[in-house]
Amino acid sequence: MEKKTLKVTLVKSPIGTRESHRATVLGLGLKKIRQTRTLEDTPAVRGMINKVSYLVKVE
């Protein structure tokens, strides 16, 4: 059984957002706008994406 994954792309700059939200974006491994990461679909990752949903796009 293969693990489920999510493609997360940073679409908006975290400049001017809360410090905790900037840390969450870095925690997802995103540094540059339009950078995409493929992450494992876990409750922890889902929670991080929900927290910064206004900065990222998920496929």
mmCIF file as Biopython writes it, N, C-alpha, C and O atoms, coordinates in Angstrom:
data_model
#
loop_
_atom_site.group_PDB
_atom_site.id
_atom_site.type_symbol
_atom_site.label_atom_id
_atom_site.label_alt_id
_atom_site.label_comp_id
_atom_site.label_asym_id
_atom_site.label_entity_id
_atom_site.label_seq_id
_atom_site.pdbx_PDB_ins_code
_atom_site.Cartn_x
_atom_site.Cartn_y
_atom_site.Cartn_z
_atom_site.occupancy
_atom_site.B_iso_or_equiv
_atom_site.auth_seq_id
_atom_site.auth_asym_id
_atom_site.pdbx_PDB_model_num
ATOM 1   N N  . MET A ? 1  ? 0.841  -1.187 0.000  1.0 0.0 1  A 1 
ATOM 2   C CA . MET A ? 1  ? 0.000  0.000  0.000  1.0 0.0 1  A 1 
ATOM 3   C C  . MET A ? 1  ? 0.888  1.253  0.000  1.0 0.0 1  A 1 
ATOM 4   O O  . MET A ? 1  ? 1.736  1.429  0.875  1.0 0.0 1  A 1 
ATOM 5   N N  . GLU A ? 2  ? 0.675  2.113  -0.997 1.0 0.0 2  A 1 
ATOM 6   C CA . GLU A ? 2  ? 1.500  3.324  -1.053 1.0 0.0 2  A 1 
ATOM 7   C C  . GLU A ? 2  ? 0.936  4.397  -0.122 1.0 0.0 2  A 1 
ATOM 8   O O  . GLU A ? 2  ? -0.265 4.457  0.143  1.0 0.0 2  A 1 
ATOM 9   N N  . LYS A ? 3  ? 1.849  5.242  0.361  1.0 0.0 3  A 1 
ATOM 10  C CA . LYS A ? 3  ? 1.434  6.290  1.284  1.0 0.0 3  A 1 
ATOM 11  C C  . LYS A ? 3  ? 0.783  7.432  0.517  1.0 0.0 3  A 1 
ATOM 12  O O  . LYS A ? 3  ? 1.204  7.768  -0.590 1.0 0.0 3  A 1 
ATOM 13  N N  . LYS A ? 4  ? -0.251 8.027  1.114  1.0 0.0 4  A 1 
ATOM 14  C CA . LYS A ? 4  ? -0.922 9.164  0.490  1.0 0.0 4  A 1 
ATOM 15  C C  . LYS A ? 4  ? -0.037 10.405 0.637  1.0 0.0 4  A 1 
ATOM 16  O O  . LYS A ? 4  ? 0.600  10.610 1.670  1.0 0.0 4  A 1 
ATOM 17  N N  . THR A ? 5  ? -0.011 11.227 -0.419 1.0 0.0 5  A 1 
ATOM 18  C CA . THR A ? 5  ? 0.805  12.434 -0.383 1.0 0.0 5  A 1 
ATOM 19  C C  . THR A ? 5  ? -0.017 13.646 -0.791 1.0 0.0 5  A 1 
ATOM 20  O O  . THR A ? 5  ? -1.065 13.521 -1.424 1.0 0.0 5  A 1 
ATOM 21  N N  . LEU A ? 6  ? 0.471  14.808 -0.422 1.0 0.0 6  A 1 
ATOM 22  C CA . LEU A ? 6  ? -0.139 16.084 -0.779 1.0 0.0 6  A 1 
ATOM 23  C C  . LEU A ? 6  ? 0.921  16.944 -1.439 1.0 0.0 6  A 1 
ATOM 24  O O  . LEU A ? 6  ? 2.071  16.964 -1.001 1.0 0.0 6  A 1 
ATOM 25  N N  . LYS A ? 7  ? 0.538  17.661 -2.501 1.0 0.0 7  A 1 
ATOM 26  C CA . LYS A ? 7  ? 1.445  18.630 -3.128 1.0 0.0 7  A 1 
ATOM 27  C C  . LYS A ? 7  ? 1.070  19.996 -2.589 1.0 0.0 7  A 1 
ATOM 28  O O  . LYS A ? 7  ? -0.056 20.458 -2.775 1.0 0.0 7  A 1 
ATOM 29  N N  . VAL A ? 8  ? 2.019  20.645 -1.916 1.0 0.0 8  A 1 
ATOM 30  C CA . VAL A ? 8  ? 1.773  21.946 -1.301 1.0 0.0 8  A 1 
ATOM 31  C C  . VAL A ? 8  ? 2.649  22.977 -1.991 1.0 0.0 8  A 1 
ATOM 32  O O  . VAL A ? 8  ? 3.858  22.785 -2.124 1.0 0.0 8  A 1 
ATOM 33  N N  . THR A ? 9  ? 2.036  24.077 -2.434 1.0 0.0 9  A 1 
ATOM 34  C CA . THR A ? 9  ? 2.753  25.150 -3.127 1.0 0.0 9  A 1 
ATOM 35  C C  . THR A ? 9  ? 2.547  26.458 -2.382 1.0 0.0 9  A 1 
ATOM 36  O O  . THR A ? 9  ? 1.424  26.799 -2.011 1.0 0.0 9  A 1 
ATOM 37  N N  . LEU A ? 10 ? 3.635  27.190 -2.163 1.0 0.0 10 A 1 
ATOM 38  C CA . LEU A ? 10 ? 3.553  28.508 -1.530 1.0 0.0 10 A 1 
ATOM 39  C C  . LEU A ? 10 ? 3.124  29.507 -2.598 1.0 0.0 10 A 1 
ATOM 40  O O  . LEU A ? 10 ? 3.826  29.684 -3.594 1.0 0.0 10 A 1 
ATOM 41  N N  . VAL A ? 11 ? 1.963  30.172 -2.403 1.0 0.0 11 A 1 
ATOM 42  C CA . VAL A ? 11 ? 1.450  31.089 -3.422 1.0 0.0 11 A 1 
ATOM 43  C C  . VAL A ? 11 ? 1.455  32.543 -2.958 1.0 0.0 11 A 1 
ATOM 44  O O  . VAL A ? 11 ? 1.284  33.447 -3.775 1.0 0.0 11 A 1 
ATOM 45  N N  . LYS A ? 12 ? 1.645  32.782 -1.675 1.0 0.0 12 A 1 
ATOM 46  C CA . LYS A ? 12 ? 1.620  34.149 -1.151 1.0 0.0 12 A 1 
ATOM 47  C C  . LYS A ? 12 ? 2.778  34.293 -0.175 1.0 0.0 12 A 1 
ATOM 48  O O  . LYS A ? 12 ? 3.111  33.356 0.549  1.0 0.0 12 A 1 
ATOM 49  N N  . SER A ? 13 ? 3.390  35.478 -0.161 1.0 0.0 13 A 1 
ATOM 50  C CA . SER A ? 13 ? 4.546  35.712 0.692  1.0 0.0 13 A 1 
ATOM 51  C C  . SER A ? 13 ? 4.160  35.723 2.175  1.0 0.0 13 A 1 
ATOM 52  O O  . SER A ? 13 ? 3.160  36.335 2.549  1.0 0.0 13 A 1 
ATOM 53  N N  . PRO A ? 14 ? 4.945  35.051 3.019  1.0 0.0 14 A 1 
ATOM 54  C CA . PRO A ? 14 ? 4.678  35.069 4.462  1.0 0.0 14 A 1 
ATOM 55  C C  . PRO A ? 14 ? 5.170  36.340 5.152  1.0 0.0 14 A 1 
ATOM 56  O O  . PRO A ? 14 ? 5.022  36.476 6.366  1.0 0.0 14 A 1 
ATOM 57  N N  . ILE A ? 15 ? 5.757  37.277 4.391  1.0 0.0 15 A 1 
ATOM 58  C CA . ILE A ? 15 ? 6.205  38.544 4.986  1.0 0.0 15 A 1 
ATOM 59  C C  . ILE A ? 15 ? 4.984  39.291 5.523  1.0 0.0 15 A 1 
ATOM 60  O O  . ILE A ? 15 ? 3.961  39.400 4.847  1.0 0.0 15 A 1 
ATOM 61  N N  . GLY A ? 16 ? 5.107  39.794 6.732  1.0 0.0 16 A 1 
ATOM 62  C CA . GLY A ? 16 ? 4.006  40.550 7.317  1.0 0.0 16 A 1 
ATOM 63  C C  . GLY A ? 16 ? 2.967  39.692 8.010  1.0 0.0 16 A 1 
ATOM 64  O O  . GLY A ? 16 ? 1.966  40.209 8.506  1.0 0.0 16 A 1 
ATOM 65  N N  . THR A ? 17 ? 3.193  38.379 8.052  1.0 0.0 17 A 1 
ATOM 66  C CA . THR A ? 17 ? 2.272  37.488 8.758  1.0 0.0 17 A 1 
ATOM 67  C C  . THR A ? 17 ? 2.842  37.206 10.150 1.0 0.0 17 A 1 
ATOM 68  O O  . THR A ? 17 ? 3.954  37.622 10.474 1.0 0.0 17 A 1 
ATOM 69  N N  . ARG A ? 18 ? 2.074  36.501 10.954 1.0 0.0 18 A 1 
ATOM 70  C CA . ARG A ? 18 ? 2.523  36.175 12.308 1.0 0.0 18 A 1 
ATOM 71  C C  . ARG A ? 18 ? 3.784  35.323 12.272 1.0 0.0 18 A 1 
ATOM 72  O O  . ARG A ? 18 ? 3.998  34.530 11.356 1.0 0.0 18 A 1 
ATOM 73  N N  . GLU A ? 19 ? 4.609  35.510 13.295 1.0 0.0 19 A 1 
ATOM 74  C CA . GLU A ? 19 ? 5.856  34.741 13.410 1.0 0.0 19 A 1 
ATOM 75  C C  . GLU A ? 19 ? 5.567  33.236 13.379 1.0 0.0 19 A 1 
ATOM 76  O O  . GLU A ? 19 ? 6.289  32.481 12.729 1.0 0.0 19 A 1 
ATOM 77  N N  . SER A ? 20 ? 4.513  32.801 14.079 1.0 0.0 20 A 1 
ATOM 78  C CA . SER A ? 20 ? 4.192  31.364 14.126 1.0 0.0 20 A 1 
ATOM 79  C C  . SER A ? 20 ? 3.792  30.850 12.743 1.0 0.0 20 A 1 
ATOM 80  O O  . SER A ? 20 ? 4.067  29.697 12.409 1.0 0.0 20 A 1 
ATOM 81  N N  . HIS A ? 21 ? 3.144  31.697 11.936 1.0 0.0 21 A 1 
ATOM 82  C CA . HIS A ? 21 ? 2.753  31.274 10.590 1.0 0.0 21 A 1 
ATOM 83  C C  . HIS A ? 21 ? 3.981  31.175 9.682  1.0 0.0 21 A 1 
ATOM 84  O O  . HIS A ? 21 ? 4.068  30.273 8.849  1.0 0.0 21 A 1 
ATOM 85  N N  . ARG A ? 22 ? 4.932  32.108 9.843  1.0 0.0 22 A 1 
ATOM 86  C CA . ARG A ? 22 ? 6.177  32.020 9.059  1.0 0.0 22 A 1 
ATOM 87  C C  . ARG A ? 22 ? 6.928  30.743 9.427  1.0 0.0 22 A 1 
ATOM 88  O O  . ARG A ? 22 ? 7.478  30.070 8.555  1.0 0.0 22 A 1 
ATOM 89  N N  . ALA A ? 23 ? 6.951  30.411 10.707 1.0 0.0 23 A 1 
ATOM 90  C CA . ALA A ? 23 ? 7.637  29.193 11.158 1.0 0.0 23 A 1 
ATOM 91  C C  . ALA A ? 23 ? 6.941  27.950 10.600 1.0 0.0 23 A 1 
ATOM 92  O O  . ALA A ? 23 ? 7.601  26.969 10.259 1.0 0.0 23 A 1 
ATOM 93  N N  . THR A ? 24 ? 5.616  27.991 10.508 1.0 0.0 24 A 1 
ATOM 94  C CA . THR A ? 24 ? 4.863  26.854 9.970  1.0 0.0 24 A 1 
ATOM 95  C C  . THR A ? 24 ? 5.181  26.653 8.493  1.0 0.0 24 A 1 
ATOM 96  O O  . THR A ? 24 ? 5.346  25.519 8.044  1.0 0.0 24 A 1 
ATOM 97  N N  . VAL A ? 25 ? 5.268  27.755 7.727  1.0 0.0 25 A 1 
ATOM 98  C CA . VAL A ? 25 ? 5.617  27.658 6.306  1.0 0.0 25 A 1 
ATOM 99  C C  . VAL A ? 25 ? 7.002  27.031 6.154  1.0 0.0 25 A 1 
ATOM 100 O O  . VAL A ? 25 ? 7.199  26.164 5.302  1.0 0.0 25 A 1 
ATOM 101 N N  . LEU A ? 26 ? 7.964  27.466 6.978  1.0 0.0 26 A 1 
ATOM 102 C CA . LEU A ? 26 ? 9.302  26.863 6.938  1.0 0.0 26 A 1 
ATOM 103 C C  . LEU A ? 26 ? 9.250  25.392 7.341  1.0 0.0 26 A 1 
ATOM 104 O O  . LEU A ? 26 ? 9.964  24.561 6.780  1.0 0.0 26 A 1 
ATOM 105 N N  . GLY A ? 27 ? 8.397  25.079 8.319  1.0 0.0 27 A 1 
ATOM 106 C CA . GLY A ? 27 ? 8.238  23.698 8.772  1.0 0.0 27 A 1 
ATOM 107 C C  . GLY A ? 27 ? 7.718  22.786 7.673  1.0 0.0 27 A 1 
ATOM 108 O O  . GLY A ? 27 ? 8.019  21.593 7.645  1.0 0.0 27 A 1 
ATOM 109 N N  . LEU A ? 28 ? 6.931  23.365 6.765  1.0 0.0 28 A 1 
ATOM 110 C CA . LEU A ? 28 ? 6.440  22.595 5.610  1.0 0.0 28 A 1 
ATOM 111 C C  . LEU A ? 28 ? 7.513  22.473 4.530  1.0 0.0 28 A 1 
ATOM 112 O O  . LEU A ? 28 ? 7.324  21.778 3.532  1.0 0.0 28 A 1 
ATOM 113 N N  . GLY A ? 29 ? 8.647  23.158 4.740  1.0 0.0 29 A 1 
ATOM 114 C CA . GLY A ? 29 ? 9.757  23.075 3.796  1.0 0.0 29 A 1 
ATOM 115 C C  . GLY A ? 29 ? 9.648  24.044 2.637  1.0 0.0 29 A 1 
ATOM 116 O O  . GLY A ? 29 ? 10.265 23.838 1.592  1.0 0.0 29 A 1 
ATOM 117 N N  . LEU A ? 30 ? 8.856  25.113 2.815  1.0 0.0 30 A 1 
ATOM 118 C CA . LEU A ? 30 ? 8.659  26.080 1.732  1.0 0.0 30 A 1 
ATOM 119 C C  . LEU A ? 30 ? 9.430  27.358 2.034  1.0 0.0 30 A 1 
ATOM 120 O O  . LEU A ? 30 ? 9.270  27.953 3.099  1.0 0.0 30 A 1 
ATOM 121 N N  . LYS A ? 31 ? 10.271 27.777 1.086  1.0 0.0 31 A 1 
ATOM 122 C CA . LYS A ? 31 ? 11.076 28.984 1.281  1.0 0.0 31 A 1 
ATOM 123 C C  . LYS A ? 31 ? 10.756 30.054 0.253  1.0 0.0 31 A 1 
ATOM 124 O O  . LYS A ? 31 ? 10.753 31.241 0.579  1.0 0.0 31 A 1 
ATOM 125 N N  . LYS A ? 32 ? 10.485 29.650 -0.993 1.0 0.0 32 A 1 
ATOM 126 C CA . LYS A ? 32 ? 10.261 30.617 -2.068 1.0 0.0 32 A 1 
ATOM 127 C C  . LYS A ? 32 ? 8.842  30.497 -2.598 1.0 0.0 32 A 1 
ATOM 128 O O  . LYS A ? 32 ? 8.235  29.428 -2.544 1.0 0.0 32 A 1 
ATOM 129 N N  . ILE A ? 33 ? 8.317  31.611 -3.114 1.0 0.0 33 A 1 
ATOM 130 C CA . ILE A ? 33 ? 6.988  31.592 -3.719 1.0 0.0 33 A 1 
ATOM 131 C C  . ILE A ? 33 ? 7.019  30.686 -4.946 1.0 0.0 33 A 1 
ATOM 132 O O  . ILE A ? 33 ? 8.007  30.666 -5.681 1.0 0.0 33 A 1 
ATOM 133 N N  . ARG A ? 34 ? 5.951  29.946 -5.165 1.0 0.0 34 A 1 
ATOM 134 C CA . ARG A ? 34 ? 5.778  28.947 -6.231 1.0 0.0 34 A 1 
ATOM 135 C C  . ARG A ? 34 ? 6.646  27.705 -6.032 1.0 0.0 34 A 1 
ATOM 136 O O  . ARG A ? 34 ? 6.739  26.870 -6.931 1.0 0.0 34 A 1 
ATOM 137 N N  . GLN A ? 35 ? 7.282  27.574 -4.867 1.0 0.0 35 A 1 
ATOM 138 C CA . GLN A ? 35 ? 8.016  26.345 -4.554 1.0 0.0 35 A 1 
ATOM 139 C C  . GLN A ? 35 ? 6.994  25.289 -4.149 1.0 0.0 35 A 1 
ATOM 140 O O  . GLN A ? 35 ? 6.061  25.586 -3.402 1.0 0.0 35 A 1 
ATOM 141 N N  . THR A ? 36 ? 7.160  24.065 -4.632 1.0 0.0 36 A 1 
ATOM 142 C CA . THR A ? 36 ? 6.227  22.983 -4.349 1.0 0.0 36 A 1 
ATOM 143 C C  . THR A ? 36 ? 6.941  21.860 -3.622 1.0 0.0 36 A 1 
ATOM 144 O O  . THR A ? 36 ? 8.070  21.500 -3.955 1.0 0.0 36 A 1 
ATOM 145 N N  . ARG A ? 37 ? 6.270  21.318 -2.633 1.0 0.0 37 A 1 
ATOM 146 C CA . ARG A ? 37 ? 6.795  20.169 -1.897 1.0 0.0 37 A 1 
ATOM 147 C C  . ARG A ? 37 ? 5.736  19.075 -1.895 1.0 0.0 37 A 1 
ATOM 148 O O  . ARG A ? 37 ? 4.540  19.355 -1.813 1.0 0.0 37 A 1 
ATOM 149 N N  . THR A ? 38 ? 6.188  17.821 -1.987 1.0 0.0 38 A 1 
ATOM 150 C CA . THR A ? 38 ? 5.288  16.683 -1.863 1.0 0.0 38 A 1 
ATOM 151 C C  . THR A ? 38 ? 5.471  16.128 -0.458 1.0 0.0 38 A 1 
ATOM 152 O O  . THR A ? 38 ? 6.547  15.648 -0.102 1.0 0.0 38 A 1 
ATOM 153 N N  . LEU A ? 39 ? 4.400  16.199 0.338  1.0 0.0 39 A 1 
ATOM 154 C CA . LEU A ? 39 ? 4.467  15.805 1.738  1.0 0.0 39 A 1 
ATOM 155 C C  . LEU A ? 39 ? 3.517  14.646 2.024  1.0 0.0 39 A 1 
ATOM 156 O O  . LEU A ? 39 ? 2.492  14.487 1.362  1.0 0.0 39 A 1 
ATOM 157 N N  . GLU A ? 40 ? 3.874  13.844 3.015  1.0 0.0 40 A 1 
ATOM 158 C CA . GLU A ? 40 ? 3.024  12.742 3.439  1.0 0.0 40 A 1 
ATOM 159 C C  . GLU A ? 40 ? 1.743  13.289 4.068  1.0 0.0 40 A 1 
ATOM 160 O O  . GLU A ? 40 ? 1.774  14.284 4.793  1.0 0.0 40 A 1 
ATOM 161 N N  . ASP A ? 41 ? 0.625  12.637 3.787  1.0 0.0 41 A 1 
ATOM 162 C CA . ASP A ? 41 ? -0.667 13.084 4.300  1.0 0.0 41 A 1 
ATOM 163 C C  . ASP A ? 41 ? -0.879 12.562 5.724  1.0 0.0 41 A 1 
ATOM 164 O O  . ASP A ? 41 ? -1.435 11.484 5.931  1.0 0.0 41 A 1 
ATOM 165 N N  . THR A ? 42 ? -0.421 13.355 6.702  1.0 0.0 42 A 1 
ATOM 166 C CA . THR A ? 42 ? -0.593 12.981 8.105  1.0 0.0 42 A 1 
ATOM 167 C C  . THR A ? 42 ? -1.413 14.064 8.800  1.0 0.0 42 A 1 
ATOM 168 O O  . THR A ? 42 ? -1.501 15.182 8.293  1.0 0.0 42 A 1 
ATOM 169 N N  . PRO A ? 43 ? -2.017 13.756 9.952  1.0 0.0 43 A 1 
ATOM 170 C CA . PRO A ? 43 ? -2.775 14.777 10.681 1.0 0.0 43 A 1 
ATOM 171 C C  . PRO A ? 43 ? -1.929 16.004 11.023 1.0 0.0 43 A 1 
ATOM 172 O O  . PRO A ? 43 ? -2.439 17.124 11.011 1.0 0.0 43 A 1 
ATOM 173 N N  . ALA A ? 44 ? -0.645 15.808 11.327 1.0 0.0 44 A 1 
ATOM 174 C CA . ALA A ? 44 ? 0.228  16.931 11.665 1.0 0.0 44 A 1 
ATOM 175 C C  . ALA A ? 44 ? 0.407  17.856 10.466 1.0 0.0 44 A 1 
ATOM 176 O O  . ALA A ? 44 ? 0.312  19.076 10.602 1.0 0.0 44 A 1 
ATOM 177 N N  . VAL A ? 45 ? 0.665  17.282 9.296  1.0 0.0 45 A 1 
ATOM 178 C CA . VAL A ? 45 ? 0.844  18.075 8.083  1.0 0.0 45 A 1 
ATOM 179 C C  . VAL A ? 45 ? -0.466 18.775 7.726  1.0 0.0 45 A 1 
ATOM 180 O O  . VAL A ? 45 ? -0.460 19.943 7.338  1.0 0.0 45 A 1 
ATOM 181 N N  . ARG A ? 46 ? -1.593 18.062 7.856  1.0 0.0 46 A 1 
ATOM 182 C CA . ARG A ? 46 ? -2.899 18.666 7.586  1.0 0.0 46 A 1 
ATOM 183 C C  . ARG A ? 46 ? -3.141 19.880 8.477  1.0 0.0 46 A 1 
ATOM 184 O O  . ARG A ? 46 ? -3.640 20.906 8.014  1.0 0.0 46 A 1 
ATOM 185 N N  . GLY A ? 47 ? -2.787 19.761 9.750  1.0 0.0 47 A 1 
ATOM 186 C CA . GLY A ? 47 ? -2.967 20.864 10.686 1.0 0.0 47 A 1 
ATOM 187 C C  . GLY A ? 47 ? -2.117 22.067 10.313 1.0 0.0 47 A 1 
ATOM 188 O O  . GLY A ? 47 ? -2.566 23.209 10.416 1.0 0.0 47 A 1 
ATOM 189 N N  . MET A ? 48 ? -0.879 21.808 9.876  1.0 0.0 48 A 1 
ATOM 190 C CA . MET A ? 48 ? 0.009  22.899 9.459  1.0 0.0 48 A 1 
ATOM 191 C C  . MET A ? 48 ? -0.554 23.597 8.222  1.0 0.0 48 A 1 
ATOM 192 O O  . MET A ? 48 ? -0.504 24.823 8.118  1.0 0.0 48 A 1 
ATOM 193 N N  . ILE A ? 49 ? -1.091 22.808 7.284  1.0 0.0 49 A 1 
ATOM 194 C CA . ILE A ? 49 ? -1.667 23.387 6.067  1.0 0.0 49 A 1 
ATOM 195 C C  . ILE A ? 49 ? -2.904 24.218 6.416  1.0 0.0 49 A 1 
ATOM 196 O O  . ILE A ? 49 ? -3.097 25.298 5.858  1.0 0.0 49 A 1 
ATOM 197 N N  . ASN A ? 50 ? -3.744 23.728 7.334  1.0 0.0 50 A 1 
ATOM 198 C CA . ASN A ? 50 ? -4.937 24.480 7.743  1.0 0.0 50 A 1 
ATOM 199 C C  . ASN A ? 50 ? -4.546 25.808 8.367  1.0 0.0 50 A 1 
ATOM 200 O O  . ASN A ? 50 ? -5.216 26.818 8.150  1.0 0.0 50 A 1 
ATOM 201 N N  . LYS A ? 51 ? -3.472 25.815 9.135  1.0 0.0 51 A 1 
ATOM 202 C CA . LYS A ? 51 ? -3.038 27.031 9.824  1.0 0.0 51 A 1 
ATOM 203 C C  . LYS A ? 51 ? -2.620 28.117 8.834  1.0 0.0 51 A 1 
ATOM 204 O O  . LYS A ? 51 ? -2.891 29.296 9.062  1.0 0.0 51 A 1 
ATOM 205 N N  . VAL A ? 52 ? -1.966 27.734 7.745  1.0 0.0 52 A 1 
ATOM 206 C CA . VAL A ? 52 ? -1.479 28.727 6.772  1.0 0.0 52 A 1 
ATOM 207 C C  . VAL A ? 52 ? -2.179 28.557 5.421  1.0 0.0 52 A 1 
ATOM 208 O O  . VAL A ? 52 ? -1.579 28.782 4.371  1.0 0.0 52 A 1 
ATOM 209 N N  . SER A ? 53 ? -3.447 28.160 5.459  1.0 0.0 53 A 1 
ATOM 210 C CA . SER A ? 53 ? -4.184 27.862 4.222  1.0 0.0 53 A 1 
ATOM 211 C C  . SER A ? 53 ? -4.278 29.065 3.293  1.0 0.0 53 A 1 
ATOM 212 O O  . SER A ? 53 ? -4.422 28.899 2.082  1.0 0.0 53 A 1 
ATOM 213 N N  . TYR A ? 54 ? -4.198 30.281 3.849  1.0 0.0 54 A 1 
ATOM 214 C CA . TYR A ? 54 ? -4.288 31.486 3.032  1.0 0.0 54 A 1 
ATOM 215 C C  . TYR A ? 54 ? -2.974 31.793 2.300  1.0 0.0 54 A 1 
ATOM 216 O O  . TYR A ? 54 ? -2.931 32.697 1.466  1.0 0.0 54 A 1 
ATOM 217 N N  . LEU A ? 55 ? -1.919 31.058 2.601  1.0 0.0 55 A 1 
ATOM 218 C CA . LEU A ? 55 ? -0.620 31.260 1.947  1.0 0.0 55 A 1 
ATOM 219 C C  . LEU A ? 55 ? -0.278 30.157 0.958  1.0 0.0 55 A 1 
ATOM 220 O O  . LEU A ? 55 ? 0.583  30.345 0.099  1.0 0.0 55 A 1 
ATOM 221 N N  . VAL A ? 56 ? -0.943 29.003 1.064  1.0 0.0 56 A 1 
ATOM 222 C CA . VAL A ? 56 ? -0.559 27.846 0.256  1.0 0.0 56 A 1 
ATOM 223 C C  . VAL A ? 56 ? -1.730 27.330 -0.593 1.0 0.0 56 A 1 
ATOM 224 O O  . VAL A ? 56 ? -2.898 27.621 -0.334 1.0 0.0 56 A 1 
ATOM 225 N N  . LYS A ? 57 ? -1.362 26.553 -1.612 1.0 0.0 57 A 1 
ATOM 226 C CA . LYS A ? 57 ? -2.325 25.860 -2.460 1.0 0.0 57 A 1 
ATOM 227 C C  . LYS A ? 57 ? -2.009 24.367 -2.353 1.0 0.0 57 A 1 
ATOM 228 O O  . LYS A ? 57 ? -0.845 23.969 -2.390 1.0 0.0 57 A 1 
ATOM 229 N N  . VAL A ? 58 ? -3.046 23.550 -2.221 1.0 0.0 58 A 1 
ATOM 230 C CA . VAL A ? 58 ? -2.852 22.111 -2.035 1.0 0.0 58 A 1 
ATOM 231 C C  . VAL A ? 58 ? -3.477 21.360 -3.208 1.0 0.0 58 A 1 
ATOM 232 O O  . VAL A ? 58 ? -4.592 21.663 -3.630 1.0 0.0 58 A 1 
ATOM 233 N N  . GLU A ? 59 ? -2.737 20.373 -3.729 1.0 0.0 59 A 1 
ATOM 234 C CA . GLU A ? 59 ? -3.264 19.511 -4.816 1.0 0.0 59 A 1 
ATOM 235 C C  . GLU A ? 59 ? -3.277 18.078 -4.348 1.0 0.0 59 A 1 
ATOM 236 O O  . GLU A ? 59 ? -3.680 17.188 -5.096 1.0 0.0 59 A 1 
#
